[in-house]
Amino acid sequence: MIAIEMRFLTGKYHATPWGRQVNEGAVEWPPSPWRILRALLAVWHYKFPEIPEAQMHDLMHKLSDVPAYKLPPSTSGHTRHYMPTINDAKTKVFDTFIAVSPNDPLVVCWPKLELTEDQRRLLAQLVSAMSYFGRAESWVEASVSLTAPDSFNAKQLDDRGVGSCQELIRLLASDDWAQYGQWRAQIQNQIEKQKLSDKRAKAMEKGKPTDKIKLSANEKAAIQRSLPVSAFDALHVETDQLRKAGWNRPPASRWIDYVRENEKPIQRSESLIPKANGPTIARFAVAGPVRPRLTDALWIGERARSYIMGCSKRQNGDQCSEAFSGKYADGTPRRDGSQTHGHAHYFAESLGPNSRGRITHLTIFIPAGIQPNDEAALSRFTHMHGSDGHDLQVVPLGVGSPCDFGGLDPRRGQTALLASSRVWESRTPFVATDHLRIRNHEKKDPQCYAEAEHRELERLVRKELNRRPWLAEFAEGVTIERTFHTFLGGTKTSWLKFRRTRQRGGGRQASTQGYGFRLIFDVPVEGPISLGYGSHFGLGQFSAVAYA
């Protein structure tokens, strides 16, 4: 027996069933076995690509068996909003979801399944790294359980039929893997016959003989390529590709009838459960008709803080969490040693080759840990205004630790801000909080001035590292080199292009001049790293780079 427990941290589960349109208002509940397998594969590709394919193949093969479910008490809800599209047009979107208590897990159980010890560890590794399930708004905390639930309220239809307090539902599941080769050969034969029939019909319309018409080798090869080689490969095919190819359901899948017990509506609980290891990162995608450039990172960070503080006040009864404000209830800044820089950092990022230097993501980093009420407040954060007044939508991607999101491959949703590396380079300018101590005689000689400036900047960078408990141990061993620009949308961008003074609030700022550095540590250091004035709002931000 093996089971997966899922708790939906925001109290919502979003997922559109196969073959349905999002505006139909349908939610796949319980999640189909096909969706579960695809989610595990996605975690493998994005977070653990080093795991051998053979291990994943064997695990997926075993999990292709039909599970049973213990569903938590739930109710359904929906919102309606207008989604911006091209040319300033808007389309109305219905967002339907299942509301559940974060305290009550959804249990997916394979009662007769036996996994090896290695497969159990692999499954536990995959589910623990799962940050959302269904759509990206469905933040989840998942774990493996070896204890079967006392009962199931959603299971495969058997000879007893549908009871009076049950309803019949249909879920998409993986077909028998052993029969896939035979099925593939039959489908290939059918497609070839249909294509040959179409060619002959066209020839007859033109009055041409049809006896010698055959499928070419290229046409047969194209048909073979359109069919996944194995059931494991079929799980990898993108939904858009399947729809474009005209599949009414994915290859190697089948519909299975389930019975689900009728549920009583519940009142949604507002309390949330923290991750077992203490999350410190909340990550969002940024969308909007005009996204600001990364040069506005400081102002976007300030606005994100303002909006999230508003969300926190609504969550806590007009009392903002110290984690977001960085201040005590009486308004004084948190400056005690144990909590130095422990409150929220707001990092705007521009990721991917198509970003053109514009902000695509927003990361909230709270070194002291994201508490349940803070997580509930973050779930309310859905929009804000950009630096030029345009609305920006923020879509939650997940909450977790830096290792859940860090990496050097943005195509996999990874960010260098949260990666682990020995070499880090400035992404936004470093603005000093203290004056450079350059003596008068050093100012008279350009060579002496340059050396003194570098000496002082090194001192300030090491001082900033020492002020952060999670970076202090690396302060003395780091090698510091100057850099004078970064690249935005493929264009070399000077530090002068960035905003370097906050719109509101104070902060210790020696001057408005921006500097850039390459930090080379003795050992790999995990991000994020941000130093200097405005470091809680996106200034002084570093990105990990690959090193030999």
BELTALIN-V863815 format. One line per field, one symbol per residue. ss: DSSP state (h for helix, s for strand, l for the rest). psi: psi as a letter, one per 20 degrees, with the letter a starting at -180 (. if undefined). A space follows every 50 residues. Layout:
ss->???
psi->???
//
This chain:
ss->lssssssslllssllllllllhhhllllllllhhhhhhhhhhhhhhhlll llhhhhhhhhhhhllllssslllssssssssssslhhhlsssssssssss lllllsssssllllllhhhhhhhhhhhhlllsllllllssssssslllll lllssslllllllllsssssssssllhhhhhhhhhhhhhhhhhhhhhhhh hhhhhlllllllllllhhhhhhhhhhllllhhhhllllhhhhhhhlllll llssssssssslllllllllllllllllllssssssslllllshhhhhhh hhhhhhhhhhhhhhhhlllllhhhhlslllllslllhhhllllssssssl lllllllsllsssssslllllhhhhhhhhlllssslllllssssssssss lhhhhslllhhhllshhhlssssssslllslllllllllhhhhhlhhhhh hhhhhhhhhhhhhhhhlllllhhhllllssssslssssllsssshhhlll llllllllllllllsssssssssssslllsllllllllllssssslll
psi->pqqppppohjjqppppqpiqqhiijqpoorpqhghgghghhgggghhlii pqhhghggghghiirprrqopqprrqrqrprpppaqkjqqqpppoqrppr piioqppopnhjppqrghhgggghgghhjohrpcrhimpqoqrpqjpqqh rpjorqpaiiaprhkrqprpqprprohhjhgggghggggggggghhhggh ghhhhjkqqihjprprhhghhhghhipqhrhghhiipqghhghhijpiqq qkrqpppqppqqqpqrppqiqqpqqhjnqipppqqpqrhnpqriijhghh gghgggghhghhghhjljoqphhhhjqrhjiqqojqhhjpkiaqqooqqo qqijhkjqphqppponhiqorghhhhghiioirrqahjiqqppppphrpb rhihiqrjnhhjjqpihjrprhppqphqqppqiqqpnprghhhhohghgg ghggghhgghghggghiohiihijghjqppqqqjrrpokjpppqhhiqpj pqhrrcqoogrjpqqqqoporhqppprqppqapjiijiqkpqqqqqq.
//
